[in-house]
Each structure stands twice: as C-alpha cells, then as structure tokens.
Amino acid sequence: MERPAWAPQGIDISMPSVSRIYDYYLGGSHNFEVDREAARKAMEFMPGLPKIMQANRAFMRRAVNYAVSEGVTQFLDIGSGIPTFGNVHEVAQKATAESRVVYVDHDPVAVSHSRAVLDGNEQAVVLSADLRKPRQILDNPETTELLDLERPVALLLVAVLHFLEDEDDPQSAVAQLRDALAPGSLIILTHASYEGIPVPEEQAGGAVGVYQNIRRPLVMRSREKIARFFEGYEMVEPGLVSMPHWRPDTPAEQEDPYAFAGFAGVGRKA
C-alpha cells in the first residue's frame, strides 16, 4: 500500500483508525481503504452513521458560537480528530479574532494534518496527548502559553468519551479537567448511546462490534451515565438532549432520524 505524503512515517496504515473513519463519514479525504472498509461494514448495520456525525459537527459549531456569545474565547478541544471544514478554530475565530484554540489528539494523522492546517495561525495549536492523562494536557507548555487557565475556557469533549471504557476511568479524567478550569468555564460534550437510534439495539450492536474488531471499543452509555460527566457544572438550557434539539438553527423535525442518536449538552462551572 502506497503511503500518501500526508501520512506520517511510523503509523500502521494497515489498521483502521477511529479518526480516519470519522473523516470518511464526513466526506473527508484523509483516510485509507482499510478505514473506508471498516466504515462501510458499520454502515451495513447503521446506514445513517454519516448523518450522526454531521449532526455532531453541527452541534459543535452551535455550541462554539454559544460560548463566544457568553464571552468565552478560549477553547480546549480534546479528541479533536482530523480537521474538516468548520472546525473549532474557524468557527470561533470567525466569531471573534480573540479566540484561542488548543486541539488535542493522540492519532498521529490527526496531529500531523492539524499542524499543516494551523500553519501560520498563532492563536491555535495542536498537541499529541491522551485524554486519559489530563495533566499531560494541562501542564503542556503550549497549553499554558496559549490559554490562561485563570480565565474561563470551553472544554470540548465531542464524540470522544465513548471511546474510553469504564476501566479507563473517564469520570476521573473529566473531573480533573473540570477542577483545573476557572469558574465560568464551559463543558461541551456529545456521547453515543443506544437511546435515540432508529434501529433495534441488536442491529446497532453490529456497528459497535465493528469497532470492537478494530480494537477501539465503542461504549454506548445511557443518558443517566452520560449526565454524570456534567457533575460540577450547571446545565445550560435545554439540558442534555439529542443533538438536533440543542438550540437548533432550523426545526429539529427536519433532521434525519439518525441525527437523534446519542446525547449532547453544555454545562457551566459555577
């Protein structure tokens, strides 16, 4: 298999990557046939997976604009993935030139491509780090140089926590990040769930099995369990809801049924 110029040396291009599969769902070009094959297998069980990802991105953009409208102009996006049109820095910096963004991912392709996209942008950086090690992110010199953690920060955990198993203790990681943020900070979060998926759970489980097979378990949590990630935050209206129902720009009823899979919410630290 020929290695494209954008693919960093040292990565195994014979194994699917969650970031590259996500890129494929969104119509991106930074993925390999092995990623597309895994995505197509998952779509055999859930044909609307791209619609879920599109709804996820649309929520993210609305939430970033909300943050700016509330005076929050610092963003920490963990599990940021491969940049596509309308990424956090584009939305935030369009809303206000003061916006500063730190992207974090542990996928080498996502980090490498992000650095290329951000070249020349002095108010956005990308780190290679892991959500399971919050201090690695918070203490990184690039984080502390770009973000003032004494002022409110919008923490984005968009479509990432469902890739952490309970044994990874994602609750503790989220709590450590929360405790490091100033009052007035926001958490912007989405999470996969069987609730809201317009196919039987057994069928949806087939798609989950595809991720299990590529050694990246997809953990489908209940709304109740997802709500626990917001401990220490006050929920912003309308609370923890399906993605199209969070402050929609257009009537939610117009959305594809798959867009209602999973949950999204924004919380504010008191």
Order of alpha helices (4+ residues) and beta strands (2+ residues): alpha-alpha-alpha-beta-alpha-beta-alpha-beta-alpha-alpha-beta-alpha-beta-alpha-alpha-beta-beta
